[in-house]
Amino acid sequence: MGRLAEWHRVARTHPAVTDALLAAALFVASLLPVNPPGGPPRAPLTLAAVLLVALGCGALAVRRRHPLPVLALTTATVVLAQLTGLARGPFVFTMAIAAYTVATRTDRRTAAVAGAVGALAVGVATIATLGLARLDPAAEVLLLWFGVAVAFGDAVRSRRAYTAVLAERARHAEQTREEEALRRVAAEPVGPTGPTPSLNRLDALVEGFSTGQPVRWTVAGQPRPLPTAVDVAAYRIIQESLANAHRHAPGAAVAVRLRYDPHGVTIEVRDSGAAAPPAPPPSAGLGLLGMRERAEAVGGAFTAGPLPDGGWSVRAELPAVEEDAE
């Protein structure tokens, strides 16, 4: 499966090279002196046969850019090969590949009509060549393969269209989320002369809450500039967490941990709990709701709750992928 996925990735990255290799492989296979099982022996290899096979197989190299002309050309070469007795085994599959490509690149009706016309032409040529009143079973199987190729191509086209719709919806949702985050930032009550909330001012924020309550903070990873919406959300979450600790656990030790990684920043604020019976837990308060909304507005995650040994924990994971991170 791993090797198959790698081949698929290479094929999608270099479609022109892939098509050229496919055309070359089919050209070589069509010229091999191997008789098809259960069928008549191949005609002797002639210059005319080589040129005809080269024309039909070579057309596949541009099948994605010109699907309908390539189908018309491969159909014509296959029919001509049948009528002149120059048919060369695998060469007939150039038409099936071209029909599949048409189905993936055009609408369903166009693919069905083009496939039917090609199959009809091959069927008539087969009857004329063999002098039969109707198709023999081998020819019927061949035409069935053409139908399968068109059906499979149509299924691939439908799946690609569905995937594209999902990708567009995800892109729109991401854009909407960013716009909402920026709107929240713009709506912050920060006066025109006051500094913008930012993790660069975390030391001043912690110092402001350290009076009467021990607060320590640590930073892990390599600090780096964050998108404005993420930076403001991180600052406000820490600010509200410290305010909650001061309100519900006065005098308790508070630890603020900030961790940077290539995918974003993680915030964790813990307090050791109140010495006296605590006030009602803030789980239903507007403070926690506001912090959750801030985190989710930038595509992050938020959790909060009591610790097993007492105290309270707030954790927020905010995405901010580094531009050069893979």
C-alpha positions as CSV (number, residue, x, y, z in Angstrom):
1,M,0.0,0.0,0.0
2,G,2.9,2.4,0.8
3,R,4.5,1.8,-2.6
4,L,1.2,2.2,-4.4
5,A,0.5,5.5,-2.6
6,E,4.0,6.7,-3.5
7,W,3.4,5.9,-7.2
8,H,0.0,7.6,-7.0
9,R,1.7,10.7,-5.6
10,V,4.3,10.8,-8.3
11,A,1.7,10.3,-11.0
12,R,-0.3,13.3,-9.7
13,T,2.9,15.4,-9.3
14,H,4.2,14.6,-12.8
15,P,1.2,13.8,-15.0
16,A,3.0,14.5,-18.3
17,V,5.8,12.2,-17.5
18,T,3.4,9.5,-16.3
19,D,1.4,9.7,-19.6
20,A,4.5,9.5,-21.7
21,L,5.7,6.4,-19.8
22,L,2.3,4.9,-20.2
23,A,2.3,5.5,-24.0
24,A,5.8,4.1,-24.3
25,A,4.9,1.0,-22.3
26,L,1.8,0.3,-24.3
27,F,3.8,0.9,-27.6
28,V,6.4,-1.7,-26.6
29,A,3.8,-4.2,-25.4
30,S,1.8,-3.9,-28.7
31,L,4.9,-4.8,-30.7
32,L,5.9,-7.8,-28.8
33,P,5.7,-11.1,-30.8
34,V,3.2,-12.7,-28.4
35,N,-0.1,-14.1,-29.7
36,P,-3.2,-13.4,-27.6
37,P,-4.7,-16.4,-25.8
38,G,-7.6,-18.0,-27.7
39,G,-7.3,-15.5,-30.5
40,P,-5.8,-15.5,-34.0
41,P,-2.0,-15.1,-34.3
42,R,-0.7,-11.6,-34.7
43,A,0.0,-10.3,-38.2
44,P,3.7,-10.0,-39.1
45,L,5.3,-6.8,-37.8
46,T,5.5,-4.3,-40.6
47,L,6.5,-0.6,-40.9
48,A,2.9,0.3,-41.4
49,A,1.9,-1.5,-38.1
50,V,4.7,0.2,-36.2
51,L,3.7,3.7,-37.5
52,L,0.0,3.0,-36.7
53,V,0.8,1.8,-33.2
54,A,3.1,4.7,-32.6
55,L,0.4,7.1,-33.6
56,G,-2.3,5.6,-31.4
57,C,0.0,5.1,-28.4
58,G,1.7,8.4,-28.7
59,A,-1.6,10.2,-28.6
60,L,-2.0,9.1,-25.0
61,A,0.9,11.4,-24.0
62,V,-1.5,14.4,-24.3
63,R,-4.7,12.7,-23.3
64,R,-5.3,15.0,-20.3
65,R,-5.0,18.2,-22.3
66,H,-7.0,17.0,-25.3
67,P,-9.2,14.1,-24.2
68,L,-11.8,14.2,-27.0
69,P,-9.3,14.5,-29.9
70,V,-7.2,11.8,-28.3
71,L,-10.2,9.5,-28.1
72,A,-11.1,10.2,-31.7
73,L,-7.6,9.5,-32.8
74,T,-7.2,6.3,-30.9
75,T,-10.6,5.1,-32.1
76,A,-9.6,5.8,-35.7
77,T,-6.2,4.0,-35.4
78,V,-7.9,1.0,-33.8
79,V,-10.5,0.8,-36.5
80,L,-7.9,1.2,-39.2
81,A,-5.8,-1.5,-37.6
82,Q,-8.7,-3.9,-37.6
83,L,-9.7,-3.1,-41.2
84,T,-6.2,-3.5,-42.5
85,G,-5.3,-6.6,-40.5
86,L,-2.6,-4.7,-38.5
87,A,-4.3,-5.1,-35.1
88,R,-1.6,-5.6,-32.4
89,G,-3.2,-7.0,-29.2
90,P,-2.8,-4.5,-26.3
91,F,-2.9,-1.7,-28.8
92,V,-6.7,-1.7,-28.7
93,F,-6.6,-0.6,-25.0
94,T,-5.4,2.8,-26.1
95,M,-9.0,3.5,-26.9
96,A,-10.2,2.3,-23.5
97,I,-7.6,4.5,-21.7
98,A,-8.7,7.5,-23.9
99,A,-12.4,6.8,-23.1
100,Y,-11.6,6.7,-19.4
101,T,-9.8,10.0,-19.7
102,V,-12.8,11.6,-21.4
103,A,-15.1,10.4,-18.6
104,T,-12.8,12.0,-16.0
105,R,-12.5,15.3,-17.9
106,T,-15.9,16.0,-19.3
107,D,-19.5,15.7,-18.2
108,R,-21.4,12.4,-18.0
109,R,-23.4,12.9,-21.2
110,T,-20.4,13.8,-23.3
111,A,-18.5,10.8,-22.0
112,A,-21.4,8.4,-22.7
113,V,-21.9,9.6,-26.2
114,A,-18.2,9.6,-27.1
115,G,-17.8,6.1,-25.6
116,A,-20.8,4.8,-27.4
117,V,-19.7,6.2,-30.8
118,G,-16.2,4.7,-30.3
119,A,-17.6,1.3,-29.3
120,L,-20.0,1.3,-32.2
121,A,-17.1,2.1,-34.6
122,V,-15.0,-0.7,-33.2
123,G,-17.9,-3.1,-33.3
124,V,-18.7,-2.4,-37.0
125,A,-15.1,-2.8,-37.9
126,T,-14.8,-6.1,-36.1
127,I,-17.9,-7.4,-37.9
128,A,-16.6,-6.2,-41.3
129,T,-13.1,-7.7,-40.6
130,L,-14.3,-11.1,-39.5
131,G,-17.2,-11.3,-42.0
132,L,-19.7,-12.1,-39.3
133,A,-23.4,-11.2,-38.9
134,R,-22.8,-10.2,-35.3
135,L,-20.1,-9.8,-32.8
136,D,-18.3,-12.8,-31.4
137,P,-17.9,-13.2,-27.6
138,A,-14.3,-12.0,-27.6
139,A,-15.3,-8.7,-29.3
140,E,-18.2,-8.3,-26.9
141,V,-15.9,-8.6,-24.0
142,L,-13.6,-6.0,-25.6
143,L,-16.5,-3.6,-26.0
144,L,-17.6,-4.3,-22.4
145,W,-14.1,-3.1,-21.3
146,F,-14.7,0.2,-23.0
147,G,-18.0,0.5,-21.1
148,V,-16.2,-0.3,-17.8
149,A,-13.6,2.3,-18.6
150,V,-16.2,5.0,-19.2
151,A,-18.1,4.1,-16.0
152,F,-14.9,4.0,-13.9
153,G,-13.8,7.4,-15.3
154,D,-17.2,8.9,-14.5
155,A,-16.9,7.6,-10.9
156,V,-13.5,9.1,-10.6
157,R,-14.8,12.4,-11.9
158,S,-17.7,12.4,-9.4
159,R,-15.3,11.7,-6.5
160,R,-13.0,14.5,-7.6
161,A,-15.9,16.9,-7.8
162,Y,-17.1,15.8,-4.3
163,T,-13.6,16.2,-2.9
164,A,-13.3,19.7,-4.5
165,V,-16.6,20.7,-2.9
166,L,-15.5,19.5,0.6
167,A,-12.2,21.4,0.1
168,E,-14.0,24.6,-0.9
169,R,-16.3,24.3,2.2
170,A,-13.3,23.8,4.4
171,R,-11.5,26.8,2.9
172,H,-14.6,28.9,3.3
173,A,-15.0,27.7,6.9
174,E,-11.4,28.6,7.6
175,Q,-11.8,32.0,6.0
176,T,-14.9,32.6,8.1
177,R,-13.2,31.6,11.2
178,E,-10.3,33.9,10.6
179,E,-12.7,36.8,9.8
180,E,-14.5,36.1,13.1
181,A,-11.3,36.1,15.0
182,L,-10.2,39.4,13.5
183,R,-13.7,40.8,14.3
184,R,-13.3,39.8,17.9
185,V,-9.9,41.4,18.0
186,A,-11.2,44.6,16.5
187,A,-14.0,44.6,19.1
188,E,-11.7,44.3,22.1
189,P,-12.1,47.1,24.6
190,V,-8.3,48.2,24.1
191,G,-8.3,52.3,24.2
192,P,-6.7,54.0,21.2
193,T,-3.7,55.1,23.3
194,G,-3.3,51.8,25.1
195,P,-0.9,49.0,24.0
196,T,-2.3,46.1,22.0
197,P,-2.7,42.9,24.0
198,S,0.2,40.6,23.2
199,L,2.3,37.8,24.7
200,N,5.2,40.3,24.5
201,R,3.6,42.0,27.5
202,L,3.1,38.8,29.5
203,D,5.7,39.8,32.1
204,A,3.8,43.0,32.8
205,L,0.5,41.1,33.0
206,V,1.9,38.6,35.5
207,E,3.5,41.3,37.6
208,G,0.1,43.0,37.9
209,F,-1.4,39.9,39.4
210,S,1.6,39.0,41.6
211,T,0.6,41.4,44.4
212,G,-0.7,39.3,47.2
213,Q,-0.6,36.1,45.1
214,P,2.5,34.3,44.0
215,V,2.5,33.9,40.2
216,R,5.4,32.3,38.3
217,W,5.5,31.7,34.6
218,T,7.7,29.7,32.3
219,V,8.2,29.5,28.5
220,A,9.2,26.4,26.6
221,G,10.2,26.2,22.9
222,Q,11.3,29.1,20.8
223,P,9.1,32.2,21.2
224,R,8.1,33.7,17.8
225,P,5.7,36.2,16.4
226,L,2.1,34.9,16.2
227,P,-0.8,36.0,14.0
228,T,-2.5,39.0,15.7
229,A,-5.7,37.1,16.4
230,V,-3.9,34.2,18.1
231,D,-1.6,36.6,20.0
232,V,-4.5,38.5,21.4
233,A,-6.5,35.4,22.2
234,A,-3.5,33.9,24.1
235,Y,-3.0,37.1,26.1
236,R,-6.7,37.4,27.0
237,I,-7.0,33.7,28.0
238,I,-4.1,34.1,30.4
239,Q,-5.5,37.4,31.7
240,E,-8.9,35.9,32.4
241,S,-7.3,32.8,34.0
242,L,-5.3,34.9,36.4
243,A,-8.4,37.0,37.2
244,N,-10.3,33.8,38.0
245,A,-7.5,32.5,40.2
246,H,-7.4,35.8,42.1
247,R,-11.2,35.8,42.4
248,H,-11.8,32.1,43.4
249,A,-8.5,31.1,45.0
250,P,-7.0,34.3,46.6
251,G,-3.5,33.7,47.9
252,A,-3.1,30.4,46.1
253,A,0.1,29.8,44.0
254,V,-0.4,30.2,40.3
255,A,1.7,28.7,37.5
256,V,1.6,29.9,34.0
257,R,3.2,27.7,31.3
258,L,3.6,28.8,27.7
259,R,4.9,26.3,25.1
260,Y,5.7,27.1,21.5
261,D,6.0,24.4,18.8
262,P,5.9,24.4,15.0
263,H,2.1,24.0,15.1
264,G,1.2,26.8,17.5
265,V,1.2,27.7,21.1
266,T,-0.1,25.9,24.2
267,I,-1.2,27.8,27.3
268,E,-1.7,26.2,30.8
269,V,-2.6,28.1,33.9
270,R,-2.9,26.2,37.2
271,D,-3.6,27.3,40.8
272,S,-3.1,25.3,43.9
273,G,-6.6,26.0,45.3
274,A,-8.0,28.2,47.9
275,A,-7.1,27.7,51.6
276,A,-10.6,28.6,52.7
277,P,-13.7,26.9,51.3
278,P,-13.7,28.0,47.6
279,A,-16.4,30.1,46.0
280,P,-18.7,28.2,43.5
281,P,-16.6,26.8,40.7
282,P,-16.5,29.1,37.6
283,S,-17.3,26.3,35.2
284,A,-20.6,28.0,34.2
285,G,-19.2,31.5,34.4
286,L,-18.9,33.9,31.6
287,G,-15.1,34.0,32.0
288,L,-14.7,30.4,31.0
289,L,-17.2,30.8,28.2
290,G,-15.3,33.8,26.9
291,M,-12.0,31.9,27.0
292,R,-13.5,29.0,25.1
293,E,-14.9,31.3,22.5
294,R,-11.6,33.0,22.0
295,A,-9.8,29.7,21.6
296,E,-12.3,28.3,19.1
297,A,-12.5,31.5,17.2
298,V,-8.9,31.0,16.0
299,G,-9.4,27.2,15.5
300,G,-8.0,26.1,18.8
301,A,-9.2,23.9,21.7
302,F,-10.0,24.8,25.3
303,T,-10.4,22.7,28.5
304,A,-10.8,23.7,32.1
305,G,-11.6,21.9,35.3
306,P,-10.6,21.0,38.8
307,L,-7.3,19.2,39.6
308,P,-7.3,15.9,41.5
309,D,-5.3,17.4,44.4
310,G,-7.2,20.6,44.5
311,G,-6.9,23.8,42.5
312,W,-8.0,24.6,39.0
313,S,-6.5,24.1,35.6
314,V,-7.0,26.0,32.3
315,R,-5.5,24.7,29.1
316,A,-5.7,26.2,25.6
317,E,-4.1,25.0,22.4
318,L,-4.0,27.7,19.7
319,P,-2.8,26.8,16.1
320,A,-0.2,29.0,14.4
321,V,1.8,26.9,12.0
322,E,5.3,28.3,11.2
323,E,5.6,29.4,7.6
324,D,8.6,27.2,6.9
325,A,7.3,24.2,8.8
326,E,6.5,21.1,6.7
